[in-house]
Amino acid sequence: MTVLQILSDGRFHSGRTLGEALGVSRAAVWKAVQKLQHDWQININAVSGRGYQLAAPLELLDSSAILSVMEPQFRSQLRDMQILLSVDSTNRYALAQASSGTMPGLAVLAEHQTTGRGRRGRHWVSPFGRNLYLSLLWEFDLDAAQLSGLSLAIAVAIVRTLAKFNIVDIALKWPNDVLWQDRKLCGVLLEMHGEASGPWLVVIGIGMNVNMGTISPQAIEQPWVDLQTILGRYHERNHLAGLLLDELLRAAIQFQQAGLTPFLAEWRSHDICRDRLVALHFPNTVQEGIARGIDDHGALLLETKGVVKPYHAGEVSLRYSQHV
């Protein structure tokens, strides 16, 4: 038991009762509260005569609660679930576990990330206890070419999860950004290790904005949104995590069996780039053109000067809002 776990009920707790529950002094309680406020930016009210109380609701992640949401067929596919208070990156942690011999089927969730990453190494803002930072370690008995569309399948799995909350206006930006009304809701980062002919160990990393609270818009370098804003209420993360893991595992199994084909129609129906002017960014150059959807392997079809070419790598930015 920790100070944070006790305070998570949303009530006031005096320094004395906290100290008695934890077997520490009131001074130690005060230091723990200061650490929560300074290191993890958790707002805690301190009122003389009443004690300490979280300034906003905080649902801590709980493996039992998550597993209780999952369908038995997918729950049985998980070998282990680890929930961390703070970690540099759930993807990095899962990769380290794989290197030490952990078998596929590991789910890693964290309340806080110190160096969470998006595509191209971008920093992913990770306030404590507000969002989902989740990584799933899985093995695919496929070769490198067959894995090329996996990130698109994972994006569809996220769309399927959000559909359970009757959320409309969800869009996908190639290859795997999940948007709501042109604002980023969720990102995907896949990291793969294996031989060209397979099998491949893949860490499927998901960062989803759930209850961002008062994070400054300037802290994130692109327009963003969270589920709390979309749904108009504080959202339960354990329930969401269970549903998301179900869909990720469903997608992983489906992709192993049939590749990208079962996901193509859904992906195309949410494609925000199709028939719009876009810029495709590479490390050293930018290619502009008109997006013409994706091919059956998940490559972006880009039309430039009347010629359509497939691209399997790069990052898209929309140049204009209108279709052409």
N, C-alpha and C positions, 0 to 999 in steps of 0.2 A: 504494500500500500504506500502511496506517495501523497504529498500535499495536493498535487493536481488531481489525483483520483478522488480524493475526498471532496475537493471544491467543485468537481464536475457535476454534482447534484444541483448546483445553482443557488444553494443556501449560504447564509452566513455561518462561519465557524470561527470561534475565538482562537487566539493563539494558544491558550491553555489547553482547550479540547483537542486541537490539532497536535500539540506536543504530546499529550497523553496517548492519543491514538497511535502516534508514530514512535513513541518512546524517546523523544528528543526534547531539548529545551525550547522555550519560547523564542530565544535568540536564534536557534537553529531554524525554527519555522520562519522567522522573519527573513533570514538569509535565503531560504528556499524560495520564498515569495519574490524576493528581489531578483533572484536568478531567472525565475519564470518570466518576469516582466522584462528584464534586460536582454537575456539570451534568446528568448522565443517570442518576444513582443506580445505576451498575453496580458491583457488588461485586467487588473484585479483591484476591486474596490477595498480600501482599508478604512473602516469606520470605528472610531473610538467607542468602546463599550459593546460593540457588536462583533468585530473581528474582520475576517476576510471573505470576499465573495467575488466570483467571476463576474466581470462586467457584461458579458454576453454568454449565451448558451454554448456549451462545448460537449459534444458527444465523442468520447474517446473510442477508438477502434477496439473491437473485441472479437477474437477469433470464433468464439462460440456463437455469438450473435450473427456473424457473417455466414458461418457454416449452416446455421439453422435456416437461412434464406435459400440456400442453394438446393437445386434438384439432386436427389440421391445419385443419379447416374453421373453427374459431374463432380459432386462432392467426393465420390469414390476415386476420381482421377487425381486428386491432390494427394501427394505424399506428405506434404508438410505446409504449414502456414506460419510465417513469422511476422510479428507486428513489433516494430521498432519505434521508440520514442523519437529518436533523431538519428539521421544517417547522412553521409555525404550524398549518396544517390542510391535509390533502390535498385536500379539497373546494375550499378557497380557492385553493390553488395551481392546481388544474385549471381553475377559472373564470378565473384570470388568464391561463393559457395560451390558453384559448378567446378571450379578449378580444384577445390579441396575434396571433390568426389561426390558431392550431393547429386542425386539422381533427378532427372526431369520430373516436373510435377510440383515444384516449389513455388508458392506464392509469397511475395514479400510486400508488406505494406508499411508505411511510415507516417507518423504524425507530422514530421518535419524533415526537410532536406536542406542541407547546408550548401550543396553544389549541384542541385538538380539541373538537368540539361534538356534542352530541346534539340531540334535539328540544327546542324551546322554549329554545334557547341554553344548555342545560345543559353543564357541563364534562365531557368524556370523559377519564377517567384513562388516560394513555398511557405506561406504562413502556417504556424503550428495549429494542427487540429481543425483546419478549415476546409481542406480539399482532399482529393484522393491522389496519393502517390503510390502506384501499384506496379509491381513487376512480376511477370509469370515466366518461369523457366520451363521450356518445352523442347522436345526433340522431334525433328522431322526427318524421315527417311526419304529425302528428296535431294536432287542435285541442285547446284547453285541457280541454274536457269529456271528450274521449276519453282524456286522460292521467290522469284522476282516480283510476284504480285501479292505476297503475303501482307504487306503493310496496308494494301487496299482492303483485303479481307478483314483485317483487324478494325479498320475504320467502319466497315459495315457492321461488325459486331457491336461497336459502340452505338451506332444509329439504332440497331435493334434494341439495345438496352434503353435508350432514351425514349423509344416509342412506347415503352411500357408506362411512361408517365404522360402519355398523350401530348408530347411536345411536338409542335409543328414548326415549320421554317428552319429545319435542320439542313445544313448543306455541307458538302465535302469539297475541300480544295486539294487537288492532286499534290502529293500522293495520299496524304492521310490526315490533314487538319480537319477538325470538326468545328463547324461554325454555326452560330445562331444569329440570324439577321446581320450577317457580315461581321460578326464579332467572334473571336476565338473562344470556344468553350473547352476544348479538349485537344491535346496533342499526343502523338504516338512516336516512340523512338524504339526501333528494333536494333538489336546488336546480335550478330551471328558469329559462331565459331564452328569450323569444320573443314573437311576436305571438299574439293570441288565436286566429287561424285557423291558426297553425303556419307553418313548422316550429318545433320547440322544441329547443334545446340543453339537455340534462339531465346534471347531474353526479350519479352514483349513488355515494353514500358509504357505506362499510361499516366498522364497527368491531367486531371479533370478539375476545373474550378467548380466548387460546390457552394461554400458559404464564405466568400472572400471578405465580407465585412467592409471595413473602412480603408482597405488598401488604396493608396493614391493611384489614380489612373496613370500618372507620370512614372510610376515604378515599373510599368510594363510597357515595352516598346511597340505594342500594336493594340488595336481595339480588342477588348475582351469582355466577357460576360460570365456570370456564374448561374448555377441552377437556382439559387435563392432568388435572384432577380427574375429569372424566367417563370418560376412557379409562384413567386410572391410569398414564399414562406421559407423558414429554416428547413434544410433538407437533411434527413437521416443518412449518415454516411455508411453505417454498417449494412443497412438494407440495400443501398446502392451498390456497395462493394460485392455483396452476394450475387445480385443480379448480373453485374458486370462480369464477374468470374464465370458464371454460367455461360454467358454469351461468348466470352473469350475461349473457353474450353470447347464449346460447341463449334466455333469457327475453326479452331486449330485442328480438331478431328475431321471436320468437313473438308478443310483445305488439304490435309494429308491424303484424303480419299479421292478428291475430285478436283483439286487445284482451285483456280480462281473462278471457274465457270459458274458455280452456284451463287456467286456474289456479284457478277457483272451487272445484271439488271438493276439490282438495288443500288449499286454504286452509281451507275449512270443516271438513275432517277434523282439523285441528290447532287449531281455534278454542277458546281457553281461556275466553273470556268468555261464550259462548253459554249462555243460560238462567241466568245468574248476575247477582246484584245488582252494579251498577257505578256509578261516578260519572264523568261525561264533563266534563272540565275545558276551559273556554274562558278567554281572557285575563281576563274580568271576571265570570265566573259559573261555576257548577257545576250540571249537570243530572243527577239521579240517576234510576235506573230499572233495568229488567231488559233485558239484552242479548238480542236475538233473532236473532243471526247477522248476516250481511251480505247486501245485495241484489246484483243482477247487475252493478252498477256499482262495488261495493266500499264502499258507504256502510254505516255501522253502523246497524242497526235497533234502536232503543231504545224500549221500552214504558214509558210513564208514565201511571198512572191508566187503564190499559186501552187507551190509544191508542199505536199504533206509528208512529214517525216515523223517516225516514232522516237521518243526519248524515254529512256529507262531511269535517268538520274537527273538531278537538278531540283530547284525549288521555284515554285510559281508565285508571282505577284500579279494581281489584277491591275491593269493600266487604266481602265475606264469602267464606269459602272454600267454603261449600256451594252446591249448585244449588237453584233454587227451582221 
